[in-house]
Amino acid sequence: MNTQVITSEAAAHESTYALLVRSEEKSRNAFEMIAFTLFILSAVFSIWQVAHQPVLLPAGAIIGSATAQTVQQEQVCVQS
């Protein structure tokens, strides 16, 4: 009888994690698995979409205008 009292006291002080593990719900587990799968797939798709998006930099306009200014300066020096 003494061991039964100790066992019931241990069960009364069981951790929250142990209670959660023991009270496993199959429908909740299926829902969580689907939700996490969709979350991971959406993150992967978002990263893939950003990686394949073209980046438009104004570097071509800057290089083109610098080249045009250099040509104009050379023409002024030649004409002088």
C-alpha positions in Angstrom: 0.0 0.0 0.0 2.9 2.3 0.6 4.1 2.0 -3.0 0.6 3.0 -4.3 0.7 6.2 -2.3 4.1 7.1 -3.7 2.9 6.3 -7.2 -0.2 8.5 -6.9 1.9 11.4 -5.5 4.3 11.1 -8.5 1.4 11.2 -10.9 0.0 14.3 -9.2 3.3 16.1 -9.7 3.8 15.1 -13.3 5.3 17.7 -15.6 3.3 19.6 -18.2 5.4 18.1 -20.9 4.7 14.6 -19.7 1.0 15.4 -19.7 1.2 16.8 -23.3 3.1 13.8 -24.6 0.6 11.4 -23.0 -2.5 13.2 -24.3 -1.6 12.8 -27.9 -4.4 13.8 -30.3 -4.1 12.3 -33.7 -6.3 14.8 -35.5 -4.2 17.7 -34.0 -1.0 16.0 -35.1 -2.3 15.6 -38.7 -3.4 19.3 -38.7 0.0 20.5 -37.4 1.9 18.4 -39.9 -0.1 19.9 -42.8 0.2 23.4 -41.4 4.0 23.1 -40.9 4.4 21.6 -44.3 2.5 24.4 -46.0 4.5 27.0 -44.0 7.8 25.5 -45.1 6.7 25.2 -48.7 5.5 28.8 -48.7 8.9 30.0 -47.3 10.8 28.0 -49.9 8.6 29.3 -52.7 9.1 32.9 -51.5 12.8 32.5 -51.4 12.8 30.9 -54.9 10.7 33.7 -56.3 12.9 36.4 -54.9 16.0 34.6 -56.2 14.7 34.4 -59.7 13.5 38.0 -59.9 15.6 40.3 -62.1 17.4 43.2 -60.4 17.3 46.4 -62.3 20.3 48.6 -61.3 20.8 52.1 -62.6 24.5 51.3 -63.2 24.0 51.3 -66.9 22.7 54.9 -66.9 25.6 56.0 -64.7 28.2 54.4 -66.9 26.6 55.6 -70.0 26.4 59.3 -68.8 30.1 59.1 -67.6 31.1 57.8 -71.0 29.2 60.5 -72.8 30.8 63.2 -70.6 34.2 61.9 -71.3 33.6 61.9 -75.1 32.3 65.5 -74.9 35.3 66.6 -72.9 37.7 65.0 -75.5 35.8 66.8 -78.3 36.2 70.1 -76.6 39.9 69.6 -76.1 40.4 68.6 -79.7 38.5 71.7 -81.0 40.4 74.1 -78.8 
